[in-house]
Amino acid sequence: MPITILITGSSQGLGKELALVLADKGRTIISHGRDKSSLDALKKQIEKRGAENIIVRGDLTAEKTIATLVSAAKKNNIDILINNAAQYLNCEFLNMKENEIHTMVEVNFISQVKLVRGILPHFLEKNKGLIININSLAGQKGSYGETLYSASKHALKGFSNSLKLEVLSKGIRITDVYLAAMATKMTFQRKDQDLLIKPEEAAKLISQLCTENESVYVSEIQLLRRKYG
Ligand SMILES: NC(=O)c1ccc[n+]([C@@H]2O[C@H](COP(=O)([O-])OP(=O)(O)OC[C@H]3O[C@@H](n4cnc5c(N)ncnc54)[C@H](OP(=O)(O)O)[C@@H]3O)[C@@H](O)[C@H]2O)c1
């Protein structure tokens, strides 16, 4: 049976690696991001692996992007939604601009709530569906210079844990992935790159959540670094 997976923010970083590791014969990957050339290049790699690819391009702060993502998801009978896209800013609170505060909350939290709101009724109709929310250790505890990033990820955690209580008995699984620092564009300024989690390794572990078991399910996982400087 074909499986359709939507991964937000799959033009690069963890989302891209997830798209590649999940791209298998008989599957449809709905990829998303803003950068056209990255998405076009990814499409070739996905199709080479035998999966179909549908690109939805657009900023998550735009209603039109959310509507297009929801429509593509429903049209292709979505099975798995991976809320992965996020923005990051390391900046002390009072130095943040007002628009940066709004964008962080909009991209990292509100847009994900809107996507779930659009796609959940489809999952409920089928009594089946998996939502994976990519979170961060900063979504579990405070982190210096990350007030708004951390707050947006805490909001996602609260939303996700509460929604689980409403939908688990209706066949919908929601899994939260709490990640330590990973070597992507988000952390390009760090000097300890070789000590960070490799996104392709994280993607391999996360892809194992995309299977189904009758009597057990994974509510959350934490992916930690093996190496510290
Ligand atoms: N890297 C880390 O150290 C780390 C640690 C813990 C958790 N995480 C989490 O892991 C997930 C993936 O992060 P990453 O490190 O892979 O980040 P990344 O390499 O910066 O990639 C972010 C992705 O999100 C998309 N995106 C960002 N803002 C967007 C917007 N306004 N509208 C549409 N798309 C947008 C980007 O698309 P375009 O580039 O095409 O715009 C890109 O595909 C995030 O949820 C992040 O919070 C990362």
The ligand as an SDF file (V2000), in Angstrom:
LIG
                    3D

 48 52  0  0  0  0  0  0  0  0999 V2000
   20.4640   21.8950   13.9230 N   0  0  0  0  0  0  0  0  0  0  0  0
   20.3360   21.7290   15.2310 C   0  0  0  0  0  0  0  0  0  0  0  0
   21.3130   21.8630   16.0130 O   0  0  0  0  0  0  0  0  0  0  0  0
   19.0110   21.3410   15.8310 C   0  0  0  0  0  0  0  0  0  0  0  0
   18.9680   20.9740   17.1860 C   0  0  0  0  0  0  0  0  0  0  0  0
   17.7560   20.6180   17.7570 C   0  0  0  0  0  0  0  0  0  0  0  0
   16.6170   20.6190   16.9890 C   0  0  0  0  0  0  0  0  0  0  0  0
   16.6590   20.9890   15.6700 N   0  0  0  0  0  0  0  0  0  0  0  0
   15.4360   21.0050   14.9130 C   0  0  0  0  0  0  0  0  0  0  0  0
   15.5600   20.1920   13.7650 O   0  0  0  0  0  0  0  0  0  0  0  0
   14.6920   20.6860   12.7270 C   0  0  0  0  0  0  0  0  0  0  0  0
   15.4780   20.8290   11.4300 C   0  0  0  0  0  0  0  0  0  0  0  0
   16.4920   21.7940   11.6170 O   0  0  0  0  0  0  0  0  0  0  0  0
   17.8070   21.8650   10.7080 P   0  0  0  0  0  0  0  0  0  0  0  0
   18.9460   21.9670   11.6190 O   0  0  0  0  0  0  0  0  0  0  0  0
   17.7640   20.8120    9.6790 O   0  0  0  0  0  0  0  0  0  0  0  0
   17.5840   23.3060   10.0590 O   0  0  0  0  0  0  0  0  0  0  0  0
   18.0380   23.9330    8.6630 P   0  0  0  0  0  0  0  0  0  0  0  0
   19.1540   23.1540    8.0580 O   0  0  0  0  0  0  0  0  0  0  0  0
   18.2060   25.3850    8.9110 O   0  0  0  0  0  0  0  0  0  0  0  0
   16.7420   23.6910    7.7570 O   0  0  0  0  0  0  0  0  0  0  0  0
   15.5490   24.3410    8.0760 C   0  0  0  0  0  0  0  0  0  0  0  0
   14.4830   23.9920    7.0440 C   0  0  0  0  0  0  0  0  0  0  0  0
   13.3060   24.7220    7.3800 O   0  0  0  0  0  0  0  0  0  0  0  0
   12.8950   25.5080    6.2710 C   0  0  0  0  0  0  0  0  0  0  0  0
   12.3650   26.8030    6.7280 N   0  0  0  0  0  0  0  0  0  0  0  0
   12.8970   27.6360    7.6470 C   0  0  0  0  0  0  0  0  0  0  0  0
   12.1370   28.7330    7.7650 N   0  0  0  0  0  0  0  0  0  0  0  0
   11.1050   28.5880    6.9000 C   0  0  0  0  0  0  0  0  0  0  0  0
    9.9920   29.3940    6.5590 C   0  0  0  0  0  0  0  0  0  0  0  0
    9.7800   30.5900    7.1230 N   0  0  0  0  0  0  0  0  0  0  0  0
    9.1260   28.9370    5.6240 N   0  0  0  0  0  0  0  0  0  0  0  0
    9.3340   27.7360    5.0200 C   0  0  0  0  0  0  0  0  0  0  0  0
   10.3710   26.9280    5.3050 N   0  0  0  0  0  0  0  0  0  0  0  0
   11.2430   27.3570    6.2310 C   0  0  0  0  0  0  0  0  0  0  0  0
   14.1560   25.7190    5.4340 C   0  0  0  0  0  0  0  0  0  0  0  0
   13.7720   25.9430    4.0850 O   0  0  0  0  0  0  0  0  0  0  0  0
   14.5620   26.9480    3.0620 P   0  0  0  0  0  0  0  0  0  0  0  0
   16.0150   26.8880    3.4340 O   0  0  0  0  0  0  0  0  0  0  0  0
   14.2720   26.3780    1.7150 O   0  0  0  0  0  0  0  0  0  0  0  0
   13.9750   28.2570    3.2990 O   0  0  0  0  0  0  0  0  0  0  0  0
   14.8820   24.3930    5.6330 C   0  0  0  0  0  0  0  0  0  0  0  0
   14.4110   23.4230    4.7180 O   0  0  0  0  0  0  0  0  0  0  0  0
   14.1120   21.9960   13.2700 C   0  0  0  0  0  0  0  0  0  0  0  0
   12.8370   21.7870   13.7920 O   0  0  0  0  0  0  0  0  0  0  0  0
   15.0840   22.3730   14.3870 C   0  0  0  0  0  0  0  0  0  0  0  0
   14.4810   23.1970   15.3530 O   0  0  0  0  0  0  0  0  0  0  0  0
   17.8410   21.3360   15.0770 C   0  0  0  0  0  0  0  0  0  0  0  0
  1  2  1  0
  2  3  2  0
  2  4  1  0
  4  5  1  0
  4 48  2  0
  5  6  2  0
  6  7  1  0
  7  8  2  0
  8  9  1  0
  8 48  1  0
  9 10  1  0
  9 46  1  0
 10 11  1  0
 11 12  1  0
 11 44  1  0
 12 13  1  0
 13 14  1  0
 14 15  2  0
 14 16  1  0
 14 17  1  0
 17 18  1  0
 18 19  2  0
 18 20  1  0
 18 21  1  0
 21 22  1  0
 22 23  1  0
 23 24  1  0
 23 42  1  0
 24 25  1  0
 25 26  1  0
 25 36  1  0
 26 27  1  0
 26 35  1  0
 27 28  2  0
 28 29  1  0
 29 30  1  0
 29 35  2  0
 30 31  1  0
 30 32  2  0
 32 33  1  0
 33 34  2  0
 34 35  1  0
 36 37  1  0
 36 42  1  0
 37 38  1  0
 38 39  2  0
 38 40  1  0
 38 41  1  0
 42 43  1  0
 44 45  1  0
 44 46  1  0
 46 47  1  0
M  CHG  2   8   1  16  -1
M  END
$$$$
